[in-house]
């Protein structure tokens, strides 16, 4: 859960979401697989923090989402985190 951004939105621009992902892009300079792992960790961490129980299919979808750009994942993570905070 240490991978969760401190700013979980709401985001008004893609730049705001991208600002939460600089660590992923720095790490990816040496290993492109790092982006997917960064995203996967953020998504599962957000679900855990929000108390969301995950099934096998849920995890498959999170794996699929992990292939998107980190700023896209930041928005989904922000939605989960904000919903879990209610």
C-alpha positions as CSV (number, residue, x, y, z in Angstrom):
1,X,0.0,0.0,0.0
2,X,3.0,2.3,0.1
3,X,2.7,2.7,-3.6
4,X,-0.6,4.6,-3.3
5,X,-0.4,8.3,-4.4
6,X,-0.9,10.9,-1.8
7,X,-3.1,12.9,-4.2
8,X,-6.1,10.7,-5.2
9,X,-8.0,13.4,-7.0
10,X,-10.4,14.3,-8.2
11,X,-8.3,15.2,-11.2
12,X,-9.2,18.0,-13.5
13,X,-6.5,17.3,-16.1
14,X,-4.3,14.4,-17.3
15,X,-1.3,16.3,-16.1
16,X,-2.6,16.2,-12.5
17,X,-2.9,12.4,-12.7
18,X,0.5,12.0,-14.4
19,X,2.1,14.0,-11.6
20,X,1.4,11.1,-9.3
21,X,3.3,8.7,-11.5
22,X,6.8,10.1,-11.9
23,X,8.3,7.3,-10.0
24,X,6.9,4.7,-12.4
25,X,8.4,6.4,-15.4
26,X,11.8,6.8,-13.7
27,X,11.9,3.1,-12.9
28,X,10.7,2.1,-16.3
29,X,13.8,3.7,-18.0
30,X,15.5,0.4,-17.1
31,X,12.7,-2.1,-17.2
32,X,9.4,-1.6,-19.1
33,X,7.8,-4.4,-17.1
34,X,8.1,-2.2,-14.1
35,X,5.2,0.0,-15.3
36,X,2.8,-2.9,-15.3
37,X,4.0,-4.0,-11.8
38,X,3.7,-0.4,-10.5
39,X,0.2,-0.2,-11.9
40,X,-0.8,-3.6,-10.5
41,X,0.6,-2.7,-7.0
42,X,-1.4,0.6,-7.0
43,X,-4.6,-1.0,-8.1
44,X,-4.5,-3.9,-5.6
45,X,-3.2,-1.6,-2.9
46,X,-6.2,0.8,-3.5
47,X,-8.6,-2.2,-3.3
48,X,-7.0,-3.5,-0.1
49,X,-7.1,0.0,1.5
50,X,-10.7,0.4,0.6
51,X,-11.6,-3.0,1.9
52,X,-12.5,-4.4,-1.5
53,X,-12.5,-8.2,-1.6
54,X,-11.1,-9.5,-4.9
55,X,-12.1,-12.6,-6.8
56,X,-10.1,-14.3,-9.5
57,X,-11.9,-12.5,-12.3
58,X,-11.5,-9.2,-10.5
59,X,-7.7,-9.8,-10.4
60,X,-7.7,-10.6,-14.1
61,X,-9.3,-7.3,-14.8
62,X,-6.8,-5.5,-12.6
63,X,-4.0,-7.3,-14.5
64,X,-5.6,-6.0,-17.7
65,X,-5.8,-2.4,-16.3
66,X,-2.2,-2.7,-15.3
67,X,-1.2,-2.5,-19.0
68,X,-2.6,1.0,-19.4
69,X,-0.6,4.2,-18.8
70,X,0.1,5.0,-15.1
71,X,-1.9,8.2,-15.3
72,X,-5.0,6.2,-16.5
73,X,-4.4,3.8,-13.6
74,X,-4.0,6.8,-11.2
75,X,-7.6,7.9,-12.1
76,X,-9.0,4.4,-11.4
77,X,-7.0,4.2,-8.1
78,X,-8.3,7.6,-7.2
79,X,-11.9,6.6,-7.8
80,X,-11.4,3.5,-5.6
81,X,-9.7,5.4,-2.9
82,X,-12.2,8.2,-2.8
83,X,-15.1,5.7,-2.8
84,X,-13.5,3.7,0.0
85,X,-13.0,6.8,2.1
86,X,-16.8,7.3,2.3
